[in-house]
Amino acid sequence: MARHNREGHGVDQRGFEYRVNYQPDWLRLVKVTRDLDTGRQSTKTLFRNPSGRKEGEPGDRIRTRIISKDQGVDFEISITDRYSSVRKIRVAYLVDGEDGYPEEIEFSLENKLPGPD
């Protein structure tokens, strides 16, 4: 049986704080990718599951919520995965950029947690 979601925290490349509500037996990590002022992209691990291992089966539904009040980010994804085959979910989110133009941030939610010992 799936366990209740947990809450974690992280900071991105620009110092914005995030809350991550996640399934402890599915989510291994969240990466955030942003464009830099130089025109290059930067990817940073925003959050890593502190348990590092599954204690049980995650269940049929994958649910994760990411919130950053400073940036106006608040979304939740929910996917039915009856065969436990989803390994990565990517979400492109549009925020107001510092220069007044919209900026796209990409969140990558990754599974691949090892099983219990």
Rosetta blueprint (number, residue, H / E / L):
1 M L
2 A L
3 R L
4 H L
5 N L
6 R E
7 E E
8 G E
9 H E
10 G E
11 V E
12 D L
13 Q L
14 R L
15 G L
16 F L
17 E E
18 Y E
19 R E
20 V E
21 N E
22 Y E
23 Q L
24 P L
25 D L
26 W L
27 L L
28 R L
29 L E
30 V E
31 K E
32 V E
33 T E
34 R E
35 D E
36 L L
37 D L
38 T L
39 G L
40 R L
41 Q E
42 S E
43 T E
44 K E
45 T E
46 L E
47 F E
48 R E
49 N L
50 P L
51 S L
52 G L
53 R L
54 K L
55 E L
56 G L
57 E L
58 P L
59 G L
60 D L
61 R E
62 I E
63 R E
64 T E
65 R E
66 I E
67 I E
68 S E
69 K L
70 D L
71 Q L
72 G L
73 V E
74 D E
75 F E
76 E E
77 I E
78 S E
79 I E
80 T E
81 D L
82 R L
83 Y L
84 S L
85 S L
86 V L
87 R L
88 K E
89 I E
90 R E
91 V E
92 A E
93 Y E
94 L E
95 V E
96 D E
97 G L
98 E L
99 D L
100 G L
101 Y L
102 P E
103 E E
104 E E
105 I E
106 E E
107 F E
108 S E
109 L E
110 E E
111 N L
112 K L
113 L L
114 P L
115 G L
116 P L
117 D L
